[in-house]
Amino acid sequence: MAGIADLGVGIGWRSEIDLTVERLPGVDFVEVVAENLHLGHLPESVTLLLERGVPVLPHAVSLSLGGADPVDLGRVEHLGKVAEAVGAPMVSDHVCFVRAGGLDSGHLMPVPRTRDALDVLVANVQLAQRNLPVPLALENVAALLEWPDGELSEGQFLAELVERTDCWLLVDVANLYANARNIGTDPERFLDEIPLERLAYVHVAGGVDHGDVYHDTHAHAVLPEVLGVLDELCSRVKPPGVLLERDDNYPSDTEIASELAAIRAVVDKHRG
């Protein structure tokens, strides 16, 4: 696939805000958590959006492609079938692991940025790609720690991943901000190092300070600083799409609409 179609500005569809998503003006596309959808019985709201011509993109949270355990091809197959059910142009997951030694972390764990870990990730991504009907995009995650003995920066790690697998990137600017706050990484260096021509779309989300730690909660308002990282990204490349994530503590329709409008203002600032 030569490139990603222009998606516009979207929001993560959640059952708790299904009616909100349906009636919000200016929602160009939505993203659904693939593990929450049951094949053969799509939520009525998702079906309605599809009938309106709104693209629906499945986003997985359980493939654990950065883990040493074998890839669960049943999870990959489910993701692929969800993509076919909604006619999605792509699917996505994360550069992370969620399982090890038969245990599930319940959290997206960062991958050690070593060449050995990269080899494992590449092999797992290639296996998933062979079993998916559409292209795969992979997302950078928020981390509260860095593994020791790292050999590559996060940007270098992702650039090599793209080079070796031809995957797409889903850049989460809220995670870039969280990592800058918590482990001292540099979002601008990250953007310098990744292949922006392989950008699929962008995530934006809110968070909150707890003492000296910033928590990427997806349950609070988007900070101006996160929009600042989005602005920096948009100054370098026109993102095919930008999506607001909200997973808890849902505000009023008006507040969600205001956050979408703020995202669109940043994107539109760099158009023309």
Secondary structure, 3 states (H helix, E strand, C coil): CCCCCCCEEEEECCHHHHHHHHHCCCCCEEEEEHHHCCCCCCCHHHHHHHHCCCCEEEECCCCCCCCCCCCCHHHHHHHHHHHHHHCCCCEEEECCEEEECCEEEEEEECCCCCHHHHHHHHHHHHHHHHCCCCCEEEECCCCCCCCCCCCCCHHHHHHHHHHHHCCEEEEEHHHHHHHHHHHCCCHHHHHHHCCHHHEEEEEEECCEEECCEEECCCCCCCCHHHHHHHHHHHCCCCCCEEEEECCCCCCCHHHHHHHHHHHHHHHHHCCC
